[in-house]
């Protein structure tokens, strides 16, 4: 049962006097980051869509809370993180890594998630990495030799996504309609459509042909626990200026452009 916790402030202990710790300075300034010991305490959360997912990995095990609450993430995200830290008997400052979803997806949800992640990282000195949502969604299908397209509802009959083969991205992140995606990326071996909106994508096709559709389970946040340390090791923590991945301008931005004659 969803406890629907009320909004709470998540306390983050301050770093040592004089600024960030050595680990924190690396996180704050986006320098290359290397560890000799494995990461043991990782917090991950995804606010890119209507399903809010938060997970924590500690030496005691993995903990997760998943709430299908629409786009009300700002009301409960901090309290869910606090609840998981209590369950895992840890604190934000004791974490080794914070991982969040970068987008594309809900503009509001992404701003909420990225803002909280940056605040937790800056206040605790824990490094932060953000992951593109299509990369997260395709992770379970990294062994596929034929094209895999994870799709996210972008509204207006269009979908965010990208094309992957063998777990490697082969296209730019796109914002396209279903027919165009299939026409552009289909192959002789067929194409697999994955992600939370695969069924909606299917309804937008006049015929499915050799297009397959993967069932979706809202457990991608566990893939983030695995992917985060790899990104930290290969590219380091997020640069201070890293923001959400937006492929399309928001309705508010489009409205302002229209009002200004753009």
C-alpha positions in Angstrom: 0.0 0.0 0.0 1.2 3.5 -0.9 1.9 5.3 2.3 1.8 8.6 0.4 4.3 10.3 2.8 4.0 14.0 3.2 6.7 16.3 1.9 9.7 16.4 4.2 13.1 18.1 4.0 15.9 15.6 3.6 18.8 16.7 5.8 22.2 16.4 4.3 25.2 16.8 6.7 27.6 19.5 5.7 31.0 18.6 4.5 34.2 19.5 6.3 35.1 23.1 7.1 36.6 24.9 4.1 34.5 23.3 1.4 34.1 19.8 -0.1 36.1 16.8 0.8 38.6 15.4 -1.7 35.9 13.1 -3.0 33.5 16.0 -3.0 35.8 18.3 -4.9 36.1 15.7 -7.6 32.3 15.5 -7.8 31.9 19.3 -7.8 34.4 20.0 -10.5 33.8 17.0 -12.8 37.3 15.6 -12.7 38.2 12.1 -13.6 37.2 9.8 -10.8 38.8 6.5 -9.9 38.3 4.1 -7.0 40.3 1.1 -6.0 37.6 -0.4 -3.8 34.1 -1.4 -5.1 31.1 1.0 -4.6 28.9 -0.5 -1.9 26.3 2.2 -1.1 24.5 3.6 -4.1 21.2 5.7 -4.3 19.4 5.8 -7.6 16.1 7.4 -8.6 14.1 8.0 -11.8 11.6 10.9 -12.0 11.4 11.0 -15.8 7.8 9.6 -16.1 4.6 9.0 -14.1 6.1 6.1 -12.2 8.6 7.3 -9.5 11.3 4.7 -8.7 13.9 5.0 -5.9 16.4 2.3 -5.0 19.2 1.9 -2.5 22.1 -0.6 -2.6 24.1 -1.3 0.6 26.1 -4.2 1.9 22.9 -5.3 3.6 21.1 -5.7 0.3 18.9 -3.7 -2.1 15.9 -1.7 -1.2 13.3 -0.1 -3.6 10.1 2.0 -3.5 8.1 2.4 -6.7 5.1 4.6 -6.8 2.7 5.2 -9.7 1.6 8.7 -8.7 1.5 10.6 -11.9 3.7 13.6 -12.0 3.6 14.4 -8.2 7.2 13.5 -7.6 8.1 16.7 -5.8 5.6 15.8 -3.0 7.2 12.5 -1.9 10.6 12.0 -3.5 12.6 13.3 -0.5 10.6 11.3 2.0 11.0 8.1 -0.1 14.8 8.6 -0.1 14.7 9.2 3.6 12.6 6.1 4.2 15.1 3.9 2.1 18.1 5.3 4.0 16.3 4.4 7.3 15.5 0.9 6.0 19.1 0.5 4.8 20.6 1.9 8.0 22.6 4.5 6.2 22.7 8.2 5.5 23.3 10.4 2.4 26.8 11.3 3.6 27.7 7.6 3.8 26.8 6.9 0.2 29.4 6.2 -2.4 27.4 7.4 -5.4 24.1 9.1 -6.4 22.5 8.1 -9.7 19.6 9.9 -11.4 17.8 9.7 -14.7 18.7 12.6 -17.0 15.9 12.3 -19.5 14.2 12.7 -21.9 10.8 12.5 -20.3 8.6 14.8 -18.2 10.1 18.3 -18.1 8.8 18.9 -14.5 9.8 15.4 -13.3 13.3 15.7 -14.7 13.9 19.2 -13.1 12.7 17.9 -9.7 15.0 14.8 -9.9 18.1 16.6 -11.2 17.7 19.4 -8.7 17.4 17.1 -5.7 20.3 15.0 -7.0 22.6 18.0 -7.4 21.6 19.3 -4.0 22.3 16.0 -2.3 25.6 15.7 -4.1 26.8 19.2 -3.3 25.8 19.1 0.3 27.3 15.7 1.0 30.3 15.5 -1.3 29.0 12.3 -2.8 29.6 12.1 -6.6 26.6 12.2 -8.9 26.1 10.6 -12.3 23.0 11.0 -14.5 22.0 8.5 -17.1 19.9 9.0 -20.3 16.6 7.2 -19.9 16.9 5.3 -23.2 20.3 3.9 -22.2 18.7 2.7 -18.9 15.7 1.1 -20.6 17.9 -0.8 -23.2 20.3 -2.2 -20.6 18.5 -5.6 -20.2 18.7 -6.1 -24.0 22.4 -5.4 -24.4 22.9 -8.9 -25.9 20.5 -8.3 -28.8 22.2 -8.4 -32.2 19.2 -6.8 -34.0 18.0 -3.2 -33.4 16.3 -2.4 -30.1 14.4 0.8 -29.7 13.3 1.8 -26.1 10.4 4.3 -26.5 9.0 6.9 -24.1 5.7 8.7 -24.8 6.5 12.2 -26.0 2.8 13.1 -26.5 1.4 14.4 -29.7 1.7 10.9 -31.3 5.5 10.9 -31.0 8.1 9.0 -29.0 11.5 9.7 -27.5 14.1 7.0 -28.0 17.2 5.9 -29.8 18.4 2.8 -31.7 20.8 0.3 -30.1 22.5 -2.8 -31.4 24.3 -5.0 -29.0 23.8 -2.5 -26.3 25.6 0.3 -28.3 23.7 3.4 -29.3 23.6 3.7 -33.1 21.6 6.9 -33.5 21.0 10.2 -32.0 18.3 10.5 -29.3 15.1 11.3 -31.3 11.6 12.6 -31.1 9.7 10.8 -33.9 6.3 9.1 -34.7 6.0 5.3 -34.6 5.8 4.8 -38.4 9.0 6.9 -39.0 10.9 5.0 -36.3 10.1 1.6 -37.8 10.7 2.8 -41.4 14.1 4.3 -40.4 15.5 1.6 -38.1 13.9 -1.7 -39.1 16.2 -4.5 -40.3 16.0 -7.9 -42.0 16.3 -9.5 -38.5 13.4 -7.4 -37.3 13.3 -4.8 -34.6 12.4 -4.9 -30.9 10.4 -2.1 -29.2 11.0 -1.9 -25.5 10.3 0.5 -22.7 7.3 1.7 -20.7 5.3 2.8 -23.8 5.9 -0.1 -26.2 2.1 -0.9 -26.2 1.2 2.7 -27.0 3.8 2.6 -29.8 2.2 -0.5 -31.2 -1.2 1.2 -31.4 0.4 3.9 -33.6 1.4 1.4 -36.3 -0.7 0.5 -39.3 0.9 -2.9 -39.4 3.5 -4.5 -37.1 5.2 -6.9 -39.6 8.5 -8.1 -38.1 8.3 -5.6 -35.2 8.4 -7.3 -31.7 7.4 -5.8 -28.4 9.0 -6.5 -25.1 6.9 -6.6 -21.9 7.7 -3.8 -19.5 8.4 -4.1 -15.8 9.1 -0.8 -13.8 12.4 -2.1 -12.4 14.8 -0.1 -14.5 16.0 1.6 -11.3 17.9 -1.6 -10.5 19.7 -1.3 -13.8 20.7 2.2 -12.7 22.4 0.8 -9.6 24.6 -1.3 -12.0 25.2 1.3 -14.7 26.1 4.2 -12.4 29.4 2.9 -11.1 30.5 2.0 -14.7 29.8 5.5 -15.9 31.6 7.0 -12.8 34.6 4.9 -13.6 34.7 5.6 -17.3 33.7 9.2 -17.6 33.8 10.5 -14.0 31.0 12.3 -12.2 28.7 14.8 -13.8 30.1 18.2 -14.6 28.6 21.0 -12.5 26.7 22.4 -15.5 25.1 19.0 -16.5 21.4 19.4 -16.8 18.5 17.2 -18.0 18.4 15.8 -21.5 15.7 17.7 -23.3 15.0 16.7 -26.9 12.0 19.0 -27.4 11.3 22.4 -26.0 8.7 22.5 -23.2 5.1 23.8 -23.8 6.0 26.8 -21.8 9.0 27.6 -23.9 7.0 27.1 -27.1 4.3 29.4 -25.7 6.8 32.1 -24.9 8.3 31.9 -28.4 4.8 32.2 -29.9 4.0 35.2 -27.7 7.2 36.8 -28.8 6.5 36.2 -32.5 9.0 33.3 -32.8 
